[in-house]
Structures are given as structure tokens and as C-alpha cells.
Amino acid sequence: MDIPKRKYMRWDGKYKKFTADCTNCSWYRRIQDEDLCGWGFAFKYLTPREKPRKCEVKNRKPFFNHSVQYLDEILKN
């Protein structure tokens, strides 16, 4: 099942490769059997990778309005 996109965000729901750091990351969420990354303005579905690499965004300087807040609202409901 797809996670609903926000009306004002046309980039929600794109795909990104699952990394070795995902499951222990504060931006990672699992909703409706989907692995999701909430880093950045738009959330992304995480797709499996045979040999996961390290995360490229985890250690970047954080900014405001991450999509993880939206994903947390979905988890509450």
C-alpha cells in the first residue's frame, strides 16, 4: 500500500536505495510494511540493495521541516 503523498509536495514517494545505516537511523520509519526515509523535505521508499553501502545523508547538516514529521503523524493515526 502506498503512503499518501502530501498535496503540496510532488516529490513524495520517490525511491532510494536501502543502506547499511537505515534501520538504526533517526530518519528511518517502517509504515504498512514499507521501509521509508524521512530525511529531507520529501519522504522516500527504500528499495533493497544486495550490498548496502553507508548512508550519504545521515551526517549532513540538518535543516527544518523534514518529512519524518509527516511520517510520524501517519504512525499516530
N, C-alpha and C positions, 0 to 999 in steps of 0.2 A: 504494500500500500504506500502511496506517495504521501509525504508530509506536505500539508498545504503551503503554497507559496504566499508570501505577503503581497498584498495588492500593489504596493508601491515599489516592490523590488523584483525586477525582471531577471536577476541573476540567480535567485534562489534555486537550489536543487541541481546544480551542475555536478560533475564528477571529479574526484580527486583520488589519488592512489592512497591506500591504507599504508601507514608507516609503522616502524617498529615502536614508536613512541605513542601511538594513538591511544591505546587502552589506559595508559596512566596519565593522560593529558587532561588539564582542566577544561579544555575546549571540546573534548570528546563527549558525545551523547549517543545512547542507543535507544531508539524510539521505534516501536512497531517492527521489531526485528531488522531495523536498518541502522547501520553504523553511520554517524554523522559528525562532521567537523563544524564547530560553531565559531571558528576563528575568522574574523573579518566581518564585513557588512552582510555578506550572503553566506548562508549555510551550504555545505556540500555533502553529497553522498560519498562515502568512502568505498572504493572498489578494491577487491583483494589483489594482492601482488605476490608473486611466487617468492621473491626475496625482498622483504620490506627494507627500505632504507630509513635513515634518520629523517625526522620532520624538518622541513625547511622554514616553517613559520613559527614554530613553538617559541623560539628565543628572540623573535623580532620585538621591537618596541611596541607595547600595547597602545591602543588608541580607544576612543569611546565607541559606543553603540555596536558592540559585537552581536552577531546573530545568535550566539549562545543564549542570550536573554530571551529571545523569541522561542528557542527550543525548550528552555526551562518552563515557559508558560504552557507549552503543549504538554509537557510532562505533568504539570499540575492538574490539567483537565483530564 
